[in-house]
Amino acid sequence: MSGLDNFLSQFGSNNFNDKVEQARKTAINDKLENGEIDTCFAVDTGKWETGICIDGDHWYIVETYLDKKQAILGHKKWFLELKKGISEDKLDKLEDNNLSEWAGFDSEEE
């Protein structure tokens, strides 16, 4: 079985669904007037990640982390960034998936 077949087969299993449900229980979520921020353990990648939604429809993964401690700190950072507001320039960079440039760093290289 190829790596892709193995990955895709997980989505139909109860074990995978249980892992997703468990991961959502540890998620951190904040809703602000101008958007929403969510940090959780992503079962599919095995990393923690922070996503933001500014238009009520599209989620952008803005940063990934190796552990929960980093994820909590990252969530706080992105919460403050979202609270300040997202400029048109930053929104364009999000849409171009140029996230590490927008953030000013790549968390895995620090």
N, C-alpha and C positions, 0 to 999 in steps of 0.2 A: 504494500500500500504506500503510495507516495505521501510526502509531507502534506500536500494540499488535500488529498483524499482523507487523511487522518484528521486534519484540521476541520474540514467540512463535516465529517461524521460526528464530531462532538456536538454539533448544533441540534441534532435529533435525540441526543441522549438525555436521560433524566439527570445523570450526574452533572452534565454541563449546565442544565437549567438550574439545578440546585446551587451550583457554584455562582451563577449569575445572581440568583436571589440572595445568596449570602453576601455577595459583594455589594449589592444595593443597600443592604442593612448598615454597612459601614460608610456609605457615601456621605459627603458633606455637600449641602446644597443651600444656596442663598439666592433669593430673588430681590432684585432692586428695581427701581422705576425704569431704568434704561436697559435691563437685561437680567440674565440669570447665569449663575456660575455653579458648576458641579464638579466635584472631585471624587473619584472612586477608583477602586481596583478594577482594571480591565482584564477579565478572565481570558480573553482572546490573545492578549499580548503579554500577560504576566507582569504588567507594570501598573503603577498608579498613574492616573492622568487627570488633568484639569481641562474642562471644556467650558466655553462661554457661548451664550446665545444672545444676540442683540436685536434680532428682528422677530423673535417668537417662532422661528421656523428652522433656521440653519444653525447647527452646532459646529464650533471650531475647536479642535483639540489644540490648546495653546502651549501645553508643556506636559512632559512625562517625568516620572520619578521612579527610583528604585525601591523606595520604602515609604511607609506611612508617615514617618516623621517629616521627610522632605515634602510629601504631598500636603501635609497640613500647613507647612510654611509657604509652599507655593500657592495654595488656595488663598491664604491671607493676602499674599502679594497681588494676585489677580483680582481679588475682591476690591482692594484699594484702587487698582487700575481701572476696573469697571466703574467703580463709584465716581472716579474723576471724569469719566466719559470717554467715549471712543471717537477719536478724530476721524475725519474722512481719509486721511493718509494712512492711519492705522487700520481702518476698515479695508482699504485697498490691499494692504499687505496681508491681512488675514485671508482675503479672498484669493490672493496669489499663493497661499500656503507658504509664505516667507516668514514663518512664525518666529524663528530664532532671531532674525534681524529685527523684527518688531519688538521682541522682548529685550533685545540688546545682548542676549547670551543664549547659550545652549546648556541646559542644566546638566546634561550628562558629560559635558566637557569641563565643567568647573573644577 
